[in-house]
């Protein structure tokens, strides 16, 4: 299994960003994440043979332990637990301590020690569905997979549906060579958690299943998804470490924003990713108000989210800092074209064309200028720009269908 599974207006926006960034980038262990989920869910009763028990209530009396687990520091949690045990007689130990000791052991890669703590916890609280779920994982990690399904069944009875239950169920099913069951569980998991290192693990499992089923195309798609998510989370964890050491590291904050934008553009078009990227770029501006890359990307986000006035403002700020920023010129021109401001569009697009050094930028500039001339009902001028785009790079994917479109324009233009 993928190793990452164990990993765990300026001032006000900047504060909000860093808080959100820590929660989204910092990957505390999956066991701690599922504890948080337990605290937010109603616990099922139904036909369960025992009374459901919520360990989150007990966790409130262990703030130091919970802080260590949330920070991905199981050793710190175990040290705090050992101190409680040293200072407390066995009969007076607080309820729930064994549960959180098990979580810490699992996070530290000590399934045998976790198993012992979970056995004590379940002897005291048989209705602890979270403990049953963690017990299934500890047994799986110890190679005692045949014993895991019974605890998963208890967890399913005692807990409402949560993502981590699907993931552990998928792991167990894979270990038992139950590919159909694993496929159901892992697919359910990535639907609820599409971006984390654990999603990368789930896609890896789905790739294995597809390959065994002979669907090599799907297997490769799932493998690429897994590899992409693993790489993205490695980047985010690296940036997290840098920001932890130096909260004002604008280069790291810029990297965070670019990573979230890449996720939005190439993996999952979810506006929450845009919000996170925007927060990161605003944090960059708090340290470097004239950072052209941050300003340009803020303009792009404002464009995508239909905040045209703000987008124009951001592009203007980027150009004030870097007058030949091709992306800002072309984006600002294209936005003006969409709004019907042909004079400003013409100015910005020709400036962008003059500044463009890369063939891709040159193609885009010519395409936008062709569209501009069409919007002005000047087909002959549009034809010139479109032909120029094809001459630059006819293989550019943005030019698919342009030849056919040109034929119609030439006919309209009369030559």
Residue pairs with C-beta under 8 A, 6 or more apart in sequence:
1 171
1 201
1 204
2 197
2 200
2 201
2 204
2 226
2 230
4 27
4 197
4 198
4 200
4 201
4 230
4 233
4 234
5 30
5 197
5 198
5 201
6 29
6 107
6 109
7 27
7 29
7 72
7 197
7 233
7 237
8 26
8 27
8 28
8 29
8 32
8 72
8 107
10 282
10 285
10 286
11 286
13 279
13 282
13 283
14 282
14 283
14 286
16 279
17 279
17 280
17 282
17 283
18 243
18 247
18 283
20 276
20 279
21 240
21 243
21 256
21 276
21 279
21 280
21 283
22 240
24 276
25 236
25 237
25 239
25 240
25 243
25 256
26 71
26 72
26 240
27 72
27 196
27 197
27 233
27 236
27 237
28 69
28 70
28 71
28 72
29 69
29 72
29 74
29 103
29 106
29 107
30 164
30 167
30 198
31 69
31 103
31 106
31 107
31 134
31 137
32 69
32 70
32 72
32 103
32 107
33 164
34 130
34 133
34 162
34 163
34 164
34 165
35 55
35 56
35 59
35 69
35 103
35 130
37 162
37 163
37 164
38 54
38 55
38 56
38 129
38 130
38 159
38 162
39 54
39 56
39 59
41 159
41 160
41 162
42 160
43 52
43 53
43 54
43 129
43 158
43 159
43 160
44 52
44 129
44 157
44 158
44 159
44 160
45 51
45 52
46 157
47 157
48 127
48 157
48 158
49 157
50 126
50 127
50 158
51 127
52 127
52 129
52 158
53 125
53 126
53 127
53 128
53 129
55 96
55 99
55 100
55 121
55 125
55 128
55 130
55 131
57 96
58 94
58 95
58 96
58 97
58 99
58 100
59 65
59 66
59 96
59 100
61 94
61 96
62 80
62 84
62 94
62 96
62 97
62 100
64 80
65 77
65 80
65 81
65 100
65 104
66 100
68 74
68 75
68 76
68 77
68 80
68 104
69 77
69 100
69 103
69 104
69 107
72 107
74 103
74 104
74 105
74 106
74 107
74 108
75 104
75 108
77 100
77 103
77 104
77 107
78 101
78 104
78 105
78 108
81 97
81 100
81 101
81 104
84 93
84 94
84 97
85 93
85 97
88 94
95 124
95 125
96 121
98 117
98 118
98 120
98 121
98 124
99 117
99 118
99 121
99 125
99 128
99 130
99 131
101 114
101 117
102 114
102 115
102 117
102 118
102 121
102 131
102 134
102 138
103 114
103 134
105 111
105 113
105 114
105 117
106 114
106 134
106 137
106 138
106 141
111 137
111 138
111 139
111 141
111 142
112 138
112 142
114 134
114 138
115 135
115 138
115 139
115 142
118 131
118 134
118 135
118 138
119 135
121 128
121 131
122 128
122 131
122 132
122 135
125 131
127 158
128 158
129 154
129 155
129 157
129 158
129 159
130 155
130 159
132 151
132 152
132 154
132 155
132 158
133 151
133 152
133 155
133 159
133 164
133 165
133 168
135 148
135 151
136 148
136 149
136 151
136 152
136 155
136 168
136 172
137 148
137 168
137 171
139 145
139 147
139 148
139 151
140 148
140 168
140 171
140 172
140 175
145 172
145 175
145 176
146 176
148 172
148 175
149 172
149 176
152 165
152 168
152 169
152 172
155 165
156 165
159 165
163 188
163 189
163 192
163 193
164 198
166 185
166 186
166 188
166 189
166 192
167 185
167 186
167 189
167 193
167 198
167 201
167 202
169 181
169 185
170 181
170 182
170 185
170 186
170 189
170 202
170 205
171 182
171 205
173 179
173 181
173 182
173 185
174 182
174 205
174 208
174 209
179 209
179 212
179 213
182 205
182 209
183 206
183 209
186 202
186 203
186 205
186 206
186 209
187 206
189 198
189 199
189 202
190 199
190 202
190 203
190 206
193 199
194 268
195 229
195 232
195 233
195 263
195 267
195 268
196 229
196 233
197 229
197 230
197 233
199 229
200 225
200 226
200 227
200 229
200 230
200 233
201 226
203 222
203 223
203 225
203 226
203 229
204 222
204 223
204 226
206 222
207 218
207 219
207 220
207 221
207 222
207 223
207 226
208 219
210 216
210 218
210 219
210 222
211 219
225 267
228 267
229 267
232 259
232 262
232 263
232 267
235 255
235 259
236 256
236 259
239 252
239 253
239 255
239 256
239 259
242 249
242 252
243 249
243 252
243 253
243 256
246 252
248 287
250 283
250 284
250 287
250 288
250 291
253 280
253 281
253 283
253 284
253 287
254 280
254 281
254 284
254 291
254 293
254 294
256 276
256 277
256 280
257 276
257 277
257 278
257 279
257 280
257 281
257 284
257 294
257 297
258 277
258 297
260 273
260 274
260 276
260 277
260 280
261 273
261 274
261 277
261 297
261 300
261 301
263 273
264 270
264 273
264 274
264 277
271 305
274 301
274 304
274 305
277 297
277 301
278 298
278 301
281 294
281 295
281 297
281 298
281 301
282 294
282 298
284 291
284 293
284 294
285 291
285 294
285 295
285 298
288 294
290 317
290 320
290 321
291 321
292 318
292 321
292 322
292 325
292 328
295 314
295 315
295 317
295 318
295 321
295 328
296 314
296 315
296 318
296 325
296 327
296 328
296 331
298 314
299 310
299 311
299 312
299 313
299 314
299 315
299 318
299 328
299 331
299 332
300 311
300 327
300 331
302 308
302 310
302 311
302 314
303 311
303 331
303 335
308 335
308 339
311 331
311 332
311 335
312 332
312 335
312 336
315 328
315 329
315 331
315 332
315 335
316 332
318 325
318 328
319 325
319 328
319 329
319 332
322 328
324 351
324 355
325 355
326 352
326 355
326 356
326 357
326 358
326 361
327 361
329 348
329 349
329 351
329 352
329 355
330 348
330 349
330 352
330 361
330 364
330 365
330 368
332 344
332 348
333 344
333 345
333 346
333 347
333 348
333 349
333 351
333 352
333 368
333 372
334 345
334 349
334 368
336 342
336 344
336 345
336 348
337 345
337 349
337 368
337 371
337 372
337 375
340 375
342 372
342 375
342 376
345 368
345 372
346 369
346 372
349 365
349 368
349 369
349 372
350 369
352 361
352 365
352 368
353 362
353 365
353 366
353 369
356 362
356 364
356 365
359 392
359 393
359 396
360 393
360 396
362 389
362 392
363 389
363 392
363 393
363 396
363 398
363 399
364 398
366 385
366 386
366 388
366 389
366 392
367 385
367 386
367 389
367 398
367 399
369 385
370 382
370 383
370 385
370 386
370 389
371 382
372 382
373 379
373 381
373 382
373 385
374 382
374 409
379 409
379 410
379 412
379 413
380 413
380 415
382 409
383 406
383 409
383 410
383 413
386 402
386 405
386 406
386 409
387 406
389 396
389 399
389 402
390 399
390 402
390 403
390 406
393 399
